[in-house]
Amino acid sequence: MTSSTKEKPDLQRKVHEVPHKPGVYLMRDRFNRVIYVGKARDLRKRVSSYFLPSKIAQADLKTRAMLDAVWDFETHTVRSDAESLLLEGKLIKEYRPRYNVSFRDDKRFLLVKIDLSEEWPRFRLARFKKDDGARYFGPYAHSGALRQTLNFMRKKFGVLTFGRGSPTERELKSATYQVPMRLSEIGAEQYRARVVQACEFLEGHSREMIAVLEEEMRKAAEKMDFEKAAELRNMIEDLRSTTKPMRRFTRGSLPSAIDQMADVQALADALQLPRVPRVMECFDISNISTTHVVASMVCFRNGLPDKDNYRRYRVRTVEGQDDFASMAEVVRRRYSRILLEARETNPEAAEFSQENPAEAIKHQPSTAFVRLPDLIIVDGGKGQLSAACRELQRLGLHDLPIIGLAKEHEEIFRPGRALPLQLPMDSGALRLLQRIRDEAHRFANAYHQLLMKKRIGESILDDCPGVSQNRKNLLLRKFGSVNRLRKATVDEIAATEGIGRKLAEDVHRFLQRH
């Protein structure tokens, strides 16, 4: 809907094309700059009101100045008022329109934050999403419903909310946390199982729980206990409001005039690259737990995520938390595999590829899908960059462009350059790097969470009488996970090598109770 001609559109006529639906509207000036963003329950009514003579006559100086500057407008519909609120905020932060004041400080929305590196993680409210390794849920448009939902989670799952650090003596002994037992009677590992359940609940897996509450509400109403029924009704509404799936308006999906390839070109110019980095690969190490150190590699093509080419790694050769050695391992594994695939795809180039692997891959036949990226990004500073460069040199990939992006001051480190490069914060090139880095971080943390859930699930078998480590491995090898084992019959469990009928009954009974 954006004006692409110098002639001013007939806005009165254009208003009649706007639907009677909730959404957001953007006012643009003659240079196509967004000067105001607003939301409305009924876009037609709201936008048309701006162009009524009576509205213009009664408008204050600021509104009149804005209307005088409006050359064109565009509208975008959403599914609900909550979504229009979220999208309005995202667009205002994106464009910084000069006639908008609200949303500048991010205080309209709340997030739920949980730091899984803590021994006893707590669910807390946050205003800003930081790159600190914590997991965030939201944003949530209804703060009151969110606070009631956290209260419900505390009672239902027995998890800690608000506060900081390990549980206080009151929290350990309080009856509020007696679901299914006091925190003082369980360990941190069992508590983490509750945290995983609560995380799944916040992600929207709450249908069964809401159905149970609706049944309780119905029974309370039948017994004429209308006070309890009303309380349950309010609780259900709060839960639905908080946990219903909400569209996440990311920068790539915002209804805006952002040119992704312009950002890619800007990055090529800023880094003085030999060619435009159409394909970029970014590595991130996640070591928020000493149990599993994992890494991610995300791929962006023409400035957009290419999720089919994402990769995730469990670090194998590094003891403890060593970001430099972990980065070296995953870079080595990624590009040694690409070189191997290239040789297998084109055996005739094998001899040439020993001397110059990068050139060999460039000369792959057009049908080959193996290729090196135009730019490698590692999450970190000089140490991570040096570790990655050493591995590339060992593989003969000396000329492959690579940079490190350090979080604290968004400094860009380049091989052979002592001083880092700092781009303006509003630079499209820097925003593109931040999007790639944040996506790698999200993907690594998601894999870490997956492994943690799996480990917690498997640890349940450790408490089952009669199940040795060897028998546990036999069961998991056959059924794949504790969830599948839980759904198996006694006969199916007994059919496992090394598991007798008596032990199968014990395992089945144990998993049904836990």
RORO-250400 format. One record per residue (C-alpha): y, x, z; residue in one letter. Coordinates in steps of 0.2 Angstrom, whole numbers, padded with zeros to 4 digits, always signed. Each point is the difference from the previous one (the first is absolute). Layout:
<recs>
YXZA/...
</recs>
This chain:
<recs>
+0000+0000+0000M/+0011+0015+0001T/+0015+0000-0012S/-0002+0013-0014S/+0015-0004-0010T/+0019+0003+0003K/+0004-0019-0002E/+0000-0009+0016K/-0015-0013+0001P/+0004-0018+0003D/-0004-0001+0018L/+0002-0019+0002Q/-0013-0003-0013R/-0011+0014+0007K/+0000-0009+0017V/-0010-0015-0007H/-0014+0012-0005E/-0002+0005+0019V/-0015-0008+0008P/+0001-0011+0016H/-0011+0013+0009K/+0002+0013+0015P/+0005+0017-0006G/+0013+0014-0001V/+0015+0002-0012Y/+0009+0015-0005L/+0018+0000-0006M/+0005+0014-0013R/+0017+0006-0006D/+0005+0004-0018R/-0009+0018+0002F/-0016-0009+0005N/+0001+0007+0018R/-0006-0012+0014V/+0014-0005+0011I/-0008-0013+0010Y/-0017-0006+0005V/-0004-0017+0009G/-0015-0011+0004K/-0001-0019-0001A/-0013-0014+0003R/+0006-0008-0016D/+0006+0013-0013L/+0008-0013-0011R/+0011-0008+0013K/+0005+0017+0008R/+0004+0009-0016V/+0009-0015-0008S/+0011-0002+0016S/+0008+0017-0004Y/+0007-0007-0017F/+0008-0016+0007L/+0019-0001-0001P/+0001-0007+0017S/-0011+0015+0007K/+0011+0013-0008I/+0016-0009+0006A/-0007+0000+0018Q/-0008+0018+0000A/+0007+0014+0011D/+0007+0015-0008L/-0016+0010+0001K/-0010-0014-0009T/+0014-0003-0013R/+0000+0019-0004A/-0019+0000-0002M/+0001-0016-0011L/+0014+0008-0011D/-0011+0015-0003A/-0016-0010-0004V/-0004+0003-0018W/-0019-0006+0000D/-0013-0005+0012F/-0019+0000+0001E/-0012-0009+0011T/-0018+0003+0007H/-0011-0013+0007T/-0012+0003+0015V/-0013-0011+0009R/+0009-0003+0017S/+0016+0002+0010D/-0008+0015+0009A/-0003+0009-0016E/+0017-0003-0006S/+0007+0008+0016L/-0011+0015-0002L/+0004+0002-0019L/+0019-0002+0004E/-0001+0014+0012G/-0009+0011-0011K/+0012-0003-0015L/+0015+0003+0011I/-0007+0017+0006K/-0004+0004-0018E/+0016-0003-0008Y/+0013+0001+0015R/+0011-0014-0008P/+0018+0002+0005R/+0002-0018+0005Y/-0015+0000+0012N/+0001+0005+0018V/-0016-0007+0008S/-0017+0009-0001F/+0009+0017-0001R/-0008+0005+0017D/-0017-0007-0002D/+0001-0011+0015K/-0005-0016-0007R/-0019+0005-0001F/-0013+0005+0013L/-0015+0011-0003L/-0015+0002+0011V/-0005+0019+0002K/-0015+0008+0007I/-0003+0018+0002D/-0019+0003-0001L/+0002+0018+0005S/+0003-0006+0018E/-0015-0001+0012E/+0004-0018+0004W/+0010-0006-0015P/+0013-0014+0003R/+0007-0013-0012F/+0019+0001+0001R/+0015-0007-0009L/+0010+0011-0012A/+0016-0002-0011R/-0004+0015-0011F/-0015+0006-0009K/-0001+0019+0003K/-0011+0013-0008D/-0008+0004+0016D/-0019-0003-0003G/+0001-0017+0009A/-0007-0016-0008R/+0013-0014-0003Y/-0002-0018-0003F/+0013-0012-0007G/+0015-0002-0003P/+0000-0017+0009Y/+0014-0012-0003A/-0004-0011+0016H/+0003+0011+0015S/-0004-0014+0013G/-0016-0004-0008A/-0004+0019-0001L/+0003+0002+0019R/-0011-0015+0004Q/-0014+0007-0012T/+0001+0017+0010L/-0003-0010+0016N/-0015-0009-0007F/-0007+0017-0006M/+0002+0007+0017R/-0010-0014+0008K/-0013-0002-0014K/-0004+0018-0005F/+0004+0008+0017G/+0012+0013-0009V/+0016+0007+0007L/+0017-0005-0006T/+0017+0007+0002F/+0003+0014+0013G/-0005+0018-0003R/-0014+0012+0004G/-0017-0002+0009S/-0003-0017+0010P/+0009-0002+0016T/-0010-0004+0016E/+0006-0018-0002R/-0006-0001-0018E/-0017+0007+0004L/-0003-0013+0014K/+0010-0015-0006S/-0009-0016-0004A/+0010-0001-0016T/-0011+0013-0007Y/-0016-0007+0005Q/-0007-0003-0017V/-0014+0003+0000P/+0001+0012+0015M/+0014+0009+0009R/+0007+0016-0009L/-0005+0009+0016S/-0019-0004-0004E/+0000+0007-0018I/+0004+0016-0009G/+0013+0004-0013A/-0013-0001-0014E/-0005-0018+0005Q/+0018-0004+0001Y/+0003+0007-0018R/-0013-0013-0006A/+0012-0013+0006R/+0014+0008-0008V/-0009+0000-0017V/-0003-0019+0002Q/+0018-0003+0004A/+0006+0010-0015C/-0012-0011-0011E/+0007-0016+0008F/+0018+0006-0004L/-0005+0004-0018E/-0003-0019-0002G/-0019-0001+0004H/+0004-0014+0013S/-0007-0016-0009R/-0015-0002+0012E/+0010+0003+0015M/+0013-0013-0005I/-0014-0012-0004A/-0007+0002+0018V/+0017-0004+0007L/+0002-0015-0011E/-0016-0007+0007E/+0006+0003+0018E/+0016-0009-0004M/-0009-0015-0007R/-0011-0001+0016K/+0015+0002+0011A/+0008-0015-0009A/-0016-0010+0001E/+0001+0003+0019K/+0018-0006+0000M/+0005+0018+0006D/+0015-0001-0012F/+0009+0015+0009E/-0014+0012-0004K/-0002-0007-0017A/+0019+0003-0004A/-0002+0018+0007E/-0015+0003-0011L/+0010-0007-0015R/+0014+0011+0003N/-0011+0015+0002M/-0009-0004-0017I/+0017-0002-0009E/+0005+0017+0007D/-0016+0008-0005L/+0001-0007-0018R/+0018+0005-0001S/-0004+0018+0005T/-0017+0003-0009T/+0002-0009-0016K/+0000+0011-0015P/+0017+0005-0005M/+0005+0009-0016R/+0005+0018+0003R/+0016+0003-0011F/-0001+0018-0003T/+0012+0010-0011R/-0011-0001-0015G/-0002-0018+0001S/+0018-0005+0004L/+0009-0011-0013P/+0012+0013-0005S/+0006+0010-0015A/-0007+0016+0007I/-0007+0011-0014D/-0015+0010+0006Q/+0000+0012-0015M/+0019+0004+0004A/-0006+0006+0017D/-0014+0010-0008V/+0013+0008-0012Q/+0012+0003+0015A/-0014+0009+0009L/-0004+0011-0015A/+0018+0005-0002D/+0002+0003+0019A/-0016+0012+0000L/+0004+0007-0017Q/-0018-0004-0005L/-0006+0005-0018P/-0004-0018-0004R/+0002-0018+0008V/-0013-0002+0014P/-0008-0016-0007R/-0016+0004+0011V/+0003+0005+0018M/-0013+0003+0014E/+0005+0001+0018C/-0011+0006+0015F/+0002-0005+0018D/-0011+0006+0015I/-0003-0012+0014S/-0006+0008+0016N/+0006-0013+0013I/-0017+0002+0008S/-0011+0016+0003T/-0016-0010-0005T/+0004-0003-0018H/+0013+0010-0010V/+0002-0009-0017V/+0011+0003-0015A/+0007-0011-0014S/+0005+0003-0018M/+0010-0013-0008V/+0005-0001-0019C/+0016-0006-0007F/+0001-0003-0019R/+0017-0003-0008N/+0008-0003+0018G/-0013-0013+0005L/-0016+0001+0011P/-0016+0003-0010D/-0012-0006+0013K/-0015+0002-0011D/+0002+0019+0002N/+0003+0000+0018Y/-0012+0012+0010R/-0004+0002+0018R/-0008+0015+0009Y/-0009+0004+0017R/+0005+0018+0004V/-0017+0009+0001R/+0004+0019+0003T/+0014-0001+0013V/-0003+0000+0019E/+0013-0009+0010G/+0018-0004-0007Q/+0005+0012-0012D/+0012-0008-0014D/+0001+0016-0010F/-0019+0003-0002A/-0003-0019-0002S/+0013+0000-0014M/-0008+0015-0008A/-0017-0008+0000E/+0004-0017-0008V/+0011+0009-0013V/-0015+0011-0004R/-0012-0014-0001R/+0012-0011-0011R/+0004+0013-0014Y/-0017+0009+0000S/-0008-0017-0004R/+0013-0003-0014I/-0004+0017-0007L/-0019-0004+0001L/+0002-0017-0008E/+0010+0008-0014A/-0013+0013-0004R/-0014-0013+0000E/+0011-0011-0011T/+0003+0014-0013N/-0013+0014+0002P/+0007+0009-0015E/+0016+0003+0010A/-0010+0008+0015A/+0003+0018-0005E/+0018-0003-0003F/+0002-0010+0016S/-0006+0015+0010Q/+0016+0009-0006E/+0012-0014+0000N/-0006-0016+0008P/+0016-0010-0002A/+0002+0004-0018E/-0018-0005-0003A/+0003-0017+0008I/+0015-0002-0011K/-0011+0002-0015H/-0013-0013+0005Q/-0004-0012-0014P/+0010-0016+0000S/-0015-0010+0007T/-0001+0010+0016A/+0007-0007+0016F/+0001+0016+0010V/+0017+0007+0002R/+0011+0009+0012L/+0016-0008+0008P/+0017+0005-0006D/+0005+0002+0018L/-0009+0003+0017I/+0009-0005+0016I/-0007+0005+0017V/+0006-0009+0016D/+0007+0015+0010G/+0011+0015+0000G/-0003+0019-0004K/-0017+0001+0008G/-0008-0014-0009Q/+0007+0005-0016L/-0005+0018+0002S/-0018-0006+0004A/-0001-0011-0016A/+0008+0014-0011C/-0013+0012+0005R/-0014-0012-0005E/+0008-0004-0017L/+0001+0019-0003Q/-0018+0003+0004R/-0004-0014-0013L/+0011+0008-0013G/+0013-0014+0000L/+0015+0011+0003H/+0012-0009-0010D/-0004-0018+0007L/+0017-0007+0007P/-0002-0003+0019I/+0013-0004+0014I/-0001-0003+0019G/+0010-0015+0007L/+0004+0003+0019A/+0002-0016+0010K/+0013+0004+0013E/+0015+0004-0012H/-0008-0005-0017E/+0001+0018-0005E/-0009+0005-0017I/-0009+0017+0001F/-0004+0009-0017R/-0011+0015-0003P/+0010+0016+0000G/+0016-0008+0007R/+0005+0005+0017A/+0012-0014+0003L/-0005-0019-0001P/+0008-0012-0012L/+0009-0015+0008Q/+0003-0015-0012L/+0013-0014+0005P/-0007-0014+0010M/+0004-0013-0013D/-0007+0011-0014S/-0013-0009-0011G/-0010+0016-0001A/-0001+0001+0019L/-0005-0018+0002R/-0014+0002-0012L/-0007+0015+0010L/+0002-0010+0016Q/-0010-0015-0008R/-0014+0012-0005I/-0001+0009+0016R/+0001-0017+0010D/-0014-0007-0011E/-0011+0016+0003A/+0003-0002+0019H/-0005-0018+0000R/-0016+0003-0010F/-0005+0014+0012A/+0003-0010+0015N/-0009-0015-0007A/-0015+0012-0003Y/+0001+0007+0018H/+0000-0018+0007Q/-0015-0004-0011L/-0010+0014+0007L/+0006-0004+0018M/-0006-0018-0002K/-0017+0007-0006K/-0001+0012+0014R/+0004-0013+0013I/-0013-0012-0008G/-0014+0014+0000E/+0004+0005+0018S/-0006-0018+0006I/-0017+0006-0004L/+0002+0015+0012D/+0000-0013+0014D/-0016-0009-0006C/-0015+0005+0012P/-0014+0008-0010G/+0010+0005-0015V/+0000+0019-0002S/+0012+0009-0012Q/-0015+0002-0012N/-0003-0019+0001R/+0018-0004-0002K/+0001+0011-0016N/-0016-0009-0007L/+0008-0017+0003L/+0017+0004-0007L/-0008+0008-0015R/-0010-0016-0004K/+0013-0013+0004F/+0016+0010-0004G/+0010-0006+0015S/-0001-0008+0017V/+0007-0016-0008N/-0014-0002-0012R/-0013+0005+0014L/+0008-0014+0010R/-0004-0013-0013K/-0018+0006-0003A/-0015-0009+0008T/-0012+0008+0012V/-0013+0001-0014D/+0012+0010-0011E/+0005+0012+0014I/-0019+0002+0005A/-0004+0005-0018A/+0011+0016+0002T/-0010+0016+0001E/-0001+0005+0018G/+0005-0016+0007I/-0013-0011+0009G/+0000-0019+0003R/+0005+0002+0018K/+0014+0011-0004L/+0006-0011-0014A/+0001-0015+0012E/+0010+0011+0012D/+0012+0006-0014V/+0002-0018-0006H/+0003-0007+0017R/+0012+0014+0004F/+0011-0003-0016L/+0001-0018+0003Q/+0007+0002+0017R/+0012+0014-0005H/
</recs>
